[in-house]
Amino acid sequence: MTVSSSHVIQRLQLSSVKTSAILKLLSEPFFFDETLTDWSTGLVYFHRFAVNKFDDSIPLSFEQEIIAFCPKWLLTAHANSATPKTTLFKRTSLGELHPDHESSTSDFFSQLRALHSDQKQTFSTEHLEVINQNTFQGGLAGFIGYDLAGNPYNPRAVDSITSPQLIAAMGDYDIFLKKVENDWVVYGPDDQALSELYQRIHFRLTNIPNNTEHGGSDQTGSVTTSRFNVSKPFQAIWSKSQYCDAFDQIQSYLHAGDCYQVNLTQPFIAEVSGSLLDALDNLLELTQAPYAGYMRVGAHELLSCSPELFLAFTGQTSSQEGNNVITRPIKGTLPRSADPLTDRALKNKLLDSEKDQSENLMIVDLLRNDLSRHAIVGSVKVPVLFEIESFAQVHHLVSEVRAQLEPGISPLDVLIDALPGGSITGAPKKRAMEIIAELEARPRGAYCGSFGYLNHDGSGQFNILIRTLQKNHDELVAWAGGGITVASQMDAEYQECLDKIGAILSCINQYHRH
């Protein structure tokens, strides 16, 4: 099968329309076919995702927005206690995806590799003058959840999930919109069907302000006018004493020599109705996350406000030079302060913390090992060790590992083999994940997996799914946690969880209307 590149169709002048309103419109079945009542568009949104091609003049992350939908095929994995399964959907016409076949969730990665390898990468650059080369150009996009990614380490993880939920979704996208200045540029295969789709998009999107059906006209982002509602605000599953019990057990394992770091996390649960898209603008404004995004498949939504880059691939630059890969693990967190002097002191405290440096270094070593599995010998480097990245609510201690992949190595294989990311497991990875499965309150699902894209030229970027909301029907789940070492103090680790997720929980809880 030959992959044809996407082409520019036309610009949409929609400077007055919020991205969330466009996403709402594209997520509704009536947009394509008024007879559809339930469907799976595989709608994907990337906010600020970008690839640094080892050029210091290009920031690792910069402002950009991409919306992709209705892929040529979409591979999903669902989990619950009765029927965990992998389903392959194929596009039968623009706007329609239909199930092609089903199999076990254990087949997800073999199918994904086979589907991806079938794509002979014939990549056209004729449209790159319009959109930056360091962004999505059409190709694979979606997410892989923690439990599915961890299957080689814990084969029973998926079977232990008792509530129906989406644990992975990856598709091949050739239809997407990219924001360029104040316009949205439509890309897709060069055929008559897409021209017709463009006309439909143009008509519906340019008339959003006057279209009140299905909540499509709300441009304010107002909590009072939103159709998204929280019927039961977020509550922690664990009490502090239960967290303490898990913390103490980890300390016992650490002192026994089982491992030297375990990433302990806890979930927070809310009951909601409506779409997370109504909260999208507020959450992006609140977090200013550099690796944020959204995906919807049927009744399942994923909204990530992640600050962490898992893997960035530069693409195959020549027949002799292999693809380069970057990872930037976060380990070490302190809250921000509104007082500039106090905030600067907190930043310096984190930078000088021997405890946080040791946690960070453990994960750097783990990731050096993970990347070396597919890298040219001697190419794995650590150009950045211990630097501060500051976000709206917290300071993070971040390092960077880079490597050059062996020629012919697929970035998809690197991604799959490196998952789950070391920063959210601990080290050694296998034993840390066994302890996580034993002690945490419930399986993580999508949380701590990875969300992103892979272009046909081998470039791409994936985050770590932290600061992330998972909505499965009316259940909304958020998580927070941190790395536990022998130097960790329980009260400080518990507070770190709240520092990381507290603002997001409060943002969602404001949609609670009595």
N, C-alpha and C positions, 0 to 999 in steps of 0.2 A: 504494500500500500504506500503510495506516495503522498507526502504531506504538502499541500499547496499553502503558500504563505497567505497571510491576511493582507488586504489592500484597503487603502483609504477610500471610503465611499463619499462622505461629505461631512462638513462641520455642522453641528447644531449650536445655535446661539441661545444658550440657556443660562446666562449669567445670573438671572434673578431667581433661579430654581435651585433649591438645596439638593445636595446629593442624596440625602435620605428620602426625599420625595421621588426622585428618579428610581431609586432602589425599590421603594414601595410599589411603584407602578410596574416595574419589570418582574416583581415577585408574584404578582397576581395572575391567575390563569386567564382572566377575562381579557388581559392585554393582548393575548395571541388568539384565543378562541373562546367565545362567550359560552360555549357548551361545556367547557372543562370546569370541573368543580374541585378536583384534587390532582395535583401533578407535582413533578419534581424538576424544577428548572436548573438546579445546580448553580444558583446565583452566587457569584463571588465578587467581593469588593476588597481592593487593596488600598490602604491609605498610608502614604509616605514610603512604601516599600521601594527599594532601589538597590542596584548592584554597583559596588565599587570595583572597577576593573583594575585594581592595584595602581590607580592614578591618584596621587595625593591631592590633585587639584579638584577631584570630584568627591563631594562629601559621601560618607557611607550611607546616609539616609537623607533624603530631601523631599520637599513637599511635592506630592503627586497623587493622583487619584485614577484608579482603573476599575471599571465594572465589566465583568465577563459573565456570559450567560448562555444557556442552551448549547452545551458542548456536543461534539460529534459522538462522544461516548462518555458515560459517567459510571465509575465503579464505586459502589458503596458497600459498607459493612455495617450491619445492625447487630446489636446484642440484646438479648434478654434471656431469662432462664429457660424458655421453651424452644425458641427457634433462632439461634444466632446464624446469620447467613451473609454471604456475599452476593450482590446482585449487579449484573452488568446491564445498564440502560444504553440504548442506541437511539440516535436522532433519526426519526423517520421523515420529519419535515421541520422547517424552521419554526420553533416554538413547541415542538412535541418530542418528548423522550419516552420510550416504551421499554419495559423490561425485556431483555433478550434471553438471559438464562440466570439461574441461581445455583450456588454451590456453598460449601462450608466457608466460614470465616477464615479458616486456616489456608484457604486457597487465594486469599486476597493478594498477597505479594507476588505469587507466581503469575497470577493473571495480570497484575499491573506491569510486571516486567515484560511479559509477552506482548501486551498491547503497546507498550512503549517501544519495544524493539522492532515492532512491525512498521514503525514510522521511519521511512527513509528521510533523513533530514535534509530536504531540499529547501533551503532558506533564502528568501529574497530580501534584499536590503533596500528596495526601491522606495519604501515608505519611511525610512529611518530619518529623513530630513525633517519630518514633521514631529516625530516623537523621539525622545531621548533614547539612545541605544542601551542605556543602563537600566531599562525597565521592562515590563512584560511586553512581549512581542507576539504572543500566541503560542500555546503549548500546554503542558500539564499545569494544573492548578487545583488546590484543595488542601485537605488536612489528613493527617494520620494520627489517631489518638494514642495515648500512652499505653493502654492495656493491649491493644492490637500490636503496637510496635514492640512491646515487651514479651510477645509470645515465645520467642526463643529462650527467654530467661524464666518465664512462668507460663507454661502451656495452659494452665487452668484459669488464667486471669479473665479471659473473655467469658468463660462459662460461669464465673462467679458473679457477673453483673445481673442483677435481678430486675431492674427497671428497663423497659424498652428504650433504647437510645442509639443514636448514630455514632459509631466509633471511628469511621473513616469515610472519606469521599474524595476521589481524585478523578478529574476529567480532562479531556483534550479539547481545549477551547480555541476556536478560530473566529468567534464573534465577540468583540469587546469594544468598549467605549473608553477613551482616554481623554482626560481633561488637559487641554492645552490653552494656557492663558485663561480666557473666560469662556472658551468654547469647549464642547465635547465633540471629539472626532470619532466617527463610527468606522470600525474596521471589520472586515469579514471576507469570506471567499468571494471571488469575482464572478457572481452569477446573478441571474434575473431574480431569483428568490430573495437574495439579500437586498437588492434594490427595492423590492416591494416591502421588505421589512423596514428598511430605512424610512420609507414614506409613512409607515404606520408609527414608527418611533417618533418621527418628526411631528406628525399630527398630534399624537397623544401628549408628548412631553411639552410641546409649545403651548398646549392648552391646559396644562396642569392647574394654573391658578383659578380657572373657571370650572374645573372638574372636581366636584365634591364627592363623587361616588367612591366608596371603598377607602375613604380617608386619604385620598391622594392629594388633597389640596392644602393640607395643613403645613404651611411654610414657617410657622412660628417656633416649633419645637416646644411649645408650652406644655407643662405638665397638666394643666387644667383642661386643655383641649385634646390631649392625647387619648387614643383608644387603648393604649397599653396601660394595664392596671395591675397593681400588686394587691392580691387579696390577702396574702399572709406575708408580712415582711421577712427579710432574711433572719434566720436563726442558726447559730452554730449547732451542729450535730453533737459535738463534744462539749461538756463542761470543762472548765479549766482544770479540775481535778482529773478528768479523764485524759486530757492532754498531758498532764503531769505523769500519769501512769505510763503512757506510751514513751514519754521522754526518759523516764527512769529505766524502762526496759532497754531502750537503745543504749543508755549509758552502760548497762550491764554487758550488752553485746560488744560495745567498744572496748571496755576494759578486759573482756575475755579474748580480744584479738580477732573477732569475727570480721571486722572492717574498721575503717578509720574515719568514715563520715557517712551519715544517713540523712537523706532529705525527708524530713517529716512534715506532712501537710494535713490540713483539716478542711472539711467542706462546710459551706453555709448554704442553707436551702430556703427558697421562697416559692410561693405559689402565685402564678401570674396568668393573665390572659392578654391577647393581642400580640403584636410583633415587637421585637427588640429594636426594630428600625426607628420606632418613635423615641427611643432613648439614645440613639446613635450619636446625634450631634452633641448632646450634653456630655456624653462619656468621652468623646474625642477631644472636646474642648477642655474637659477636666483633666485628663491624663496626659495630653500632648504626646501620646505614645508614638515612637518612631517605627514600630512594626505592627500597626493595627490593621484589622480586617474583619470581614463578615462573610459568612456563608450560610445559605439556606437550602435545605433539601427537604421538600415536603413540610411536615410539621416540626422539623428539627432546625434550630438556629444556633449558630456559633458566632459570638462577638468577642474579638480579642483586642485588648489594649496593651499588647506586650511591649516591654522595653528591651527585650533580649533577642539578639540575632543568634540563631543556631548555626546555619550554614549559608554562605554566599559563594556562588560559583561564577567565575569570570567568563567561562565559555572557551571553546577551542580557538585559540588565536592564530594557529598555523598548524600545518601537518606535522611539524617537528616538535612544537611546544604544546605540552598538555594543559588541561584545564587547571586553573588555580582555585583553591578553596580557602575560605576564611571562616573561623568561628570566634565568637566573642562572649565567653561565659561570664555570667554575673554570679558572684559569691561575695557577700558582704553588703549590709544594708543599715542605714540609720535614717531617721525621719528628718524632714526639712523643718526649719524654723522661720517664722515671719520676721524675726529680728535678724538683720544682716550679719551682725557680729556673732550671734549665737549660731547662725546657719554656717558661717565660715568655720567656726570652731568645730561643729559637728562633722563637716567635710574633712577637716584636717585630722580629727580623731579617727575617722574611718580609714583614711589613707595610711595612718601610722599604726593601725591596730594589728598586732602580731597574730591575734586569733583569727581575724578576717583574712589576713594575708595567707595564713596556713591553709584555711578552708579553700581559698581561691587557688592556691598552688596545687592542692590535691586534685582539683578538677582540671586544671591546666594539664597536669601530667596524664590524667585519664584521657583527655581529648587529644593530646599528642599521640597517644597510643592508638586511639580510634582512627585518626586520620592517617597514621602511618600504614594501616592495612592496605591502602590503595595508593599511597604516595611514592614518588621517586625517593630512593634512599638518600638521606641527607638533606631533603628539601623541607622538612618540617621545622618551622622556626617560631619563636615567640617574640615578635617585634614589640609587643606592648605587655608589660607585666605590672599590674596594680595601677590603674588610673581611675579617676572618679568621673562618673556620668551622673548628672543631676537631673531629676525629673520633678514634676509638680509637687509630689508628696514625699519623695525619698531621694537620698543619695545612694548610688550603687558603686561597688568596687568591681571593676571590669578588667579583664585581660584579653589578649588576642593571640590566636594561633593561626599560622598560615602554612600551606603546603602546596606542592605541585603534584597533580595526579599523574599516575602512569598513563602514557598514551593509550587511547582506546577504552579507558575506564569510564563507565557511565556514571554521571553524577547521581542518577537515581539509585544505583547500587550503593554509592557512598552514603546517601541519605538513609536508606533502609538499614544499612549495616551499622550506622552510627546512632540510630534511634534505640531507646530513648536517650535524650541528651544527658550527658554526665552531670550537668549542674543541677538537675532535678531528680537524680537517683542517689548519688553518693558514690563511694568507692571503697573496695572494688565493686563494680557495677552489679554483678550477679548476686552476691550476698546481700548488698544493700537493697536490691529489689525484692529479695525474699523477705527481708525484715519489713519492708514497706507493706507487702501483701499481707503479712501476718498482723501488723499493728494498726494500719489505718482503718478509719471507720467504714469505708466503702471503696470499691474500685474507682479509679480516677476518670475513666471514660476518655473524653477528648483532652482533658486537662493534662498539661505537661507533655503532650504530643508536639506536633509541629504543623504549621500552616504556611503555605507559600506557593511559589510557582517555579517552573523549569521551562525555559524557552527551548525551541528546537535547535538552537546553536549551542546548547549546553550551559548557557548562563542562567542564573536564577537565584532565588533567595527564599529562605525558610526561617520562621521565628521559632521561639519556644513558647508554647501555649500557656503562659502565665498571665495573671490579671485578665482572666478570660471567663466569660459567661457561657454556659451551656443550657439551652432551652430545649427540652424534650416534652412536647405537648404543653401541659400547664406547670411543669416543674422547672424551676430555674436554679442552677447550681453555680456557685463560685467557690474558689479554693484559695488558700494561702498557706505558705510554709517556709521552711528554711533548712539549711544544712546544720546537722547536729554533730559536734565533735566532743572530745573529752573536756575541752575548755569551755563548752557552752553552759550557760546558766538558764534554768527553766523559765524564770520570769521574763528575762530579756528575749528569749526565743518566742515565747507566747506573745509578747508585745510586738515583736517584729511581724508576726502574722497580721495583727490588726493594723499596723502601720502600712503594710503593703496593700491590703484589700479594703480597709475601712472607708476610704473616700468613694470607692466604687459601690460598696454596699449602701452607703448613704444616698448616693445619686439615684440608685434604683428604688430605694425605700420611699423616696419622695413621691413616687407614683402610687403610693398606697392611699386610696380614697375610701373613707368610711361610708 
